[in-house]
Amino acid sequence: MLAMENPLVQAEMVEAMEFPTLADRHQVSGVPHTVINDGAGNVVGAVPESNLVAAIRDALQK
């Protein structure tokens, strides 16, 4: 939803079973698993939007 609201946010959904190398690279062990800026941050599980926004902000500081 963030990507639909903000043109600066891009989102892709990948089926981990179809792309195991990519899943391994980002250590995907459960879903949903959100990878932020190619690993600068990540969120595992369904979290409130405020938690996701906080994780994005933290990743941008790195």
C-alpha positions as CSV (number, residue, x, y, z in Angstrom):
1,M,0.0,0.0,0.0
2,L,2.9,2.4,0.7
3,A,4.1,2.0,-2.9
4,M,0.7,2.8,-4.2
5,E,0.6,6.0,-2.1
6,N,4.1,7.3,-2.7
7,P,6.0,7.3,-6.0
8,L,9.3,7.1,-4.1
9,V,8.4,3.7,-2.7
10,Q,8.7,0.6,-5.0
11,A,7.4,-2.8,-4.1
12,E,7.8,-6.3,-5.6
13,M,6.3,-9.5,-4.4
14,V,8.4,-12.7,-5.0
15,E,7.4,-16.3,-4.5
16,A,10.2,-17.6,-2.3
17,M,9.8,-21.2,-3.4
18,E,10.2,-20.2,-7.1
19,F,13.3,-18.1,-6.4
20,P,15.2,-20.0,-3.7
21,T,18.5,-18.2,-4.3
22,L,16.9,-14.8,-3.7
23,A,15.2,-16.1,-0.7
24,D,18.5,-17.5,0.7
25,R,20.2,-14.2,0.0
26,H,17.7,-12.3,2.2
27,Q,17.4,-15.1,4.7
28,V,13.6,-15.5,4.2
29,S,12.3,-18.0,6.7
30,G,8.7,-16.9,7.0
31,V,6.1,-14.8,5.2
32,P,5.4,-12.0,4.9
33,H,9.1,-10.9,4.9
34,T,9.7,-7.3,3.8
35,V,13.3,-6.5,2.7
36,I,14.1,-2.8,2.7
37,N,16.8,-1.3,0.3
38,D,18.3,-4.7,-0.6
39,G,18.9,-5.7,3.0
40,A,19.5,-2.4,4.8
41,G,16.4,-3.4,6.9
42,N,13.8,-6.0,7.0
43,V,10.5,-6.9,8.7
44,V,9.3,-10.4,9.3
45,G,5.6,-11.0,9.8
46,A,2.5,-9.0,9.5
47,V,3.1,-5.8,11.4
48,P,1.2,-2.6,11.9
49,E,1.9,0.1,9.2
50,S,3.6,2.3,11.8
51,N,6.2,-0.5,12.5
52,L,6.9,-0.8,8.8
53,V,7.3,2.9,8.4
54,A,9.7,3.0,11.4
55,A,11.8,0.1,9.9
56,I,12.0,2.0,6.6
57,R,13.1,5.2,8.4
58,D,15.7,3.2,10.2
59,A,17.0,1.6,7.0
60,L,17.3,5.0,5.4
61,Q,19.6,6.2,8.2
62,K,22.1,3.4,7.4
